[in-house]
Amino acid sequence: MADLEQIMRTTFACRSFTEEPLPDDELTAILEIARFAPSGGNRQGWHVIVVRNPDTKAELIELSVPAIELYVAQRAAGENPWNTVEPSSVDPATVSVPPAATAWYRELAKAPVLLVVALDLRVVASADRHLDRIGVISGASVYPFAQNILLAARDRGWAGALTTFVAAAEPAVQSLLRLPSYVAVAALVPLGRPEKVLTKLTRKPVAEFAHLETWDGPALGAAPTNA
Ligand SMILES: Cc1cc2nc3c(=O)[nH]c(=O)nc-3n(C[C@H](O)[C@H](O)[C@H](O)COP(=O)(O)O)c2cc1C
C-alpha cells in the first residue's frame, strides 16, 4: 500500500486510459475500501452502476454533451460555468460549440468501465433544504465516497475522474439505467489503467483559502497564531 499523503497528493483526474480491462475483482477491491466513506447519519445511500456495455457507455457520454457545451460557451464568455449566483449571458438554446471543444469528454467512453454513482435521496438529510440557495449538503453524503473510489483506485494503480455533467440529463439516465425516480445521479466516474500517470497537481496554497476567525481574517500560516 502506498503512503496516504502521496496518494492524496497525486490522485489526478485521469481522462485517457489504456485498453486493459478493469476486472470485477479489482473493482470490488476498490469499492470495498471506498465504502468506508462518511455519510450523513451513516445512511450510506450511495449506489454504483458498473457500465461496460459500449452502447450504454456511448449513450451516457452523449447525454452529457449538451451540459458540456453550455459549460464551454459560458467559459468562453468569461463566466464561471453553471454557477447559480451570477446570472449568465449565454442563452442555452443558442449555444453552438465546435465538436473539438467536447472531444476530450467523448474520450471518456474509451475507459474500460464507467461507474454511475447514484444517491438514494430517501435516506439523505439535506440540512440546507430551507435556504434560499442551491443545496450543497446532500452531495456531502455521496462525494466523499466518490473521492474514496478515486483514492483507492490510485492506490491500486488504476485511475479515474469525477465528472458530473451527466447529471444534467438525470431523467434520461434514470430511464437508461432503470434507476428509481428518488435516486439521483451524482457522478459519472470513468475508471481504468491510466495512459499516463500525473503526479504534479496544481492547487491553491492553504493561505489562499483558509483564514483565521472570520472570512476576512489573516490567512492561516501568514500571521503569528498567538497575536
Ligand atoms: C464536481 C466535479 C465535477 C467534475 N466534472 C468533470 C467533468 O465533467 N469532466 C472531467 O474531465 N473532469 C471533471 N472533473 C475533474 C476536475 O476537472 C478535476 O478534478 C480538476 O481539474 C483537477 O484535476 P487534477 O486533479 O488532474 O489536477 C470534475 C471534478 C469535480 C470535483
PDBQT file of the ligand as one rigid body, heavy atoms in Angstrom, charges set to zero:
ROOT
HETATM    1  C1  LIG A 301     -17.764  18.331  -9.145  1.00  0.00    +0.000 C 
HETATM    2  C2  LIG A 301     -16.732  17.951 -10.165  1.00  0.00    +0.000 A 
HETATM    3  C3  LIG A 301     -17.093  17.856 -11.492  1.00  0.00    +0.000 A 
HETATM    4  C4  LIG A 301     -16.154  17.498 -12.443  1.00  0.00    +0.000 A 
HETATM    5  N1  LIG A 301     -16.533  17.319 -13.744  1.00  0.00    +0.000 NA
HETATM    6  C5  LIG A 301     -15.635  16.884 -14.642  1.00  0.00    +0.000 A 
HETATM    7  C6  LIG A 301     -16.029  16.563 -15.962  1.00  0.00    +0.000 A 
HETATM    8  O1  LIG A 301     -17.191  16.633 -16.324  1.00  0.00    +0.000 OA
HETATM    9  N2  LIG A 301     -15.101  16.136 -16.843  1.00  0.00    +0.000 N 
HETATM   10  C7  LIG A 301     -13.799  15.994 -16.478  1.00  0.00    +0.000 A 
HETATM   11  O2  LIG A 301     -12.988  15.573 -17.313  1.00  0.00    +0.000 OA
HETATM   12  N3  LIG A 301     -13.391  16.279 -15.225  1.00  0.00    +0.000 NA
HETATM   13  C8  LIG A 301     -14.285  16.707 -14.302  1.00  0.00    +0.000 A 
HETATM   14  N4  LIG A 301     -13.893  16.952 -13.029  1.00  0.00    +0.000 N 
HETATM   15  C9  LIG A 301     -12.476  16.803 -12.668  1.00  0.00    +0.000 C 
HETATM   16  C10 LIG A 301     -11.832  18.163 -12.487  1.00  0.00    +0.000 C 
HETATM   17  O3  LIG A 301     -11.679  18.795 -13.726  1.00  0.00    +0.000 OA
HETATM   18  C11 LIG A 301     -10.502  17.917 -11.799  1.00  0.00    +0.000 C 
HETATM   19  O4  LIG A 301     -10.759  17.425 -10.507  1.00  0.00    +0.000 OA
HETATM   20  C12 LIG A 301      -9.677  19.177 -11.696  1.00  0.00    +0.000 C 
HETATM   21  O5  LIG A 301      -9.459  19.745 -12.963  1.00  0.00    +0.000 OA
HETATM   22  C13 LIG A 301      -8.321  18.866 -11.080  1.00  0.00    +0.000 C 
HETATM   23  O6  LIG A 301      -7.655  17.960 -11.914  1.00  0.00    +0.000 OA
HETATM   24  P1  LIG A 301      -6.298  17.279 -11.432  1.00  0.00    +0.000 P 
HETATM   25  O7  LIG A 301      -6.644  16.504 -10.188  1.00  0.00    +0.000 OA
HETATM   26  O8  LIG A 301      -5.867  16.359 -12.557  1.00  0.00    +0.000 OA
HETATM   27  O9  LIG A 301      -5.335  18.362 -11.142  1.00  0.00    +0.000 OA
HETATM   28  C14 LIG A 301     -14.809  17.295 -12.057  1.00  0.00    +0.000 A 
HETATM   29  C15 LIG A 301     -14.450  17.404 -10.718  1.00  0.00    +0.000 A 
HETATM   30  C16 LIG A 301     -15.406  17.698  -9.767  1.00  0.00    +0.000 A 
HETATM   31  C17 LIG A 301     -14.988  17.746  -8.314  1.00  0.00    +0.000 C 
ENDROOT
TORSDOF 0
